């Protein structure tokens, strides 16, 4: 049974969702299919109330490919699909404070490092970039993938960044010099997302044939295991904060929570009616948020697999 439904407008196509655990909020990006605007809404996680709404003109096409929040919840980064840019917002005043421009095609992913000082982006222009998140200065351009770069993530200590691309490889880079350290080749199809384990010693990568786990050491990399279970593309993934679980979202309409010590699916989360674009743990791993093309976002209890919160409009999709 659903514990709570969060209010959304019937004309919204929900695109993204991210937890703000410090302030106990959920932030979701949307596209309004009737009013021709985009924006994001903020809900109170305790009572389900909608706290704030930010609207921007969409010019008919604009939406957010990805969003990320600094750890203390004070700044939100959004990847603007059509502007080929990233915009950073102050979440106290809800004013845009910086726009990062430099990519020449869609920005597919955006992520802050652990202290919120740096930001990394992945783009369809075939590059990834590192930025000063406080000044907006472009620091490094990472070139090496053959085609679109879909996913990007910092290592927990911020010294490395991993990327995944349509060329079916993942790459690990030094964030100080921009030097390519390793190329992980083993997938047969494009990699949609990458995730470091909380201790930085492993990397997870996902593609159409499943999720691969890699051992990462200063001496090199080694493929460990493939987690197979989705009947269609595994699209997004996220480690629990203690590193014991991995969540995956699939184009089969299902999210899975994997127990990494056994390599088995601990929970198969069925509640969406269309492909699931994202799965993200909260800060203590007790909750998982999923977003789907069916127009809903769901928050799950990761101990029981129970559905706790449900965001639903009458039409549209949720990407995250």
Buried (B, 14 or more C-beta within 10 A) or exposed (E): EEEBEBEBBEBBBBBBBBBBBEBEBBBBBBBBBEBEBBBBBBBBBEEBEBEBEBEBEBEEEBBBBBBBBBBEBBBBBBBBBEBBBBBBBEBEEBEBEBEBEBBEEBBBBBBBBEEBBBBBBBBBBBBBBBBBBBEBEBBBBBEBBEEBBBBBBBBBEBEBBBBBBBBBBBBBBBBEEBEBBBEBEBBEEBBBBBBBBBEBBBBBBBBBBBBBBBBBEEEEBEBBEEBEBBEEBBBBBBBBBEBBBBBBBBBBBBBBBBEBEEBEBBBEBEBBEBBBBBBBBBEEBBBBBBBBBBBBBBBBBBEEBBBBBBBBBEEBBBBB
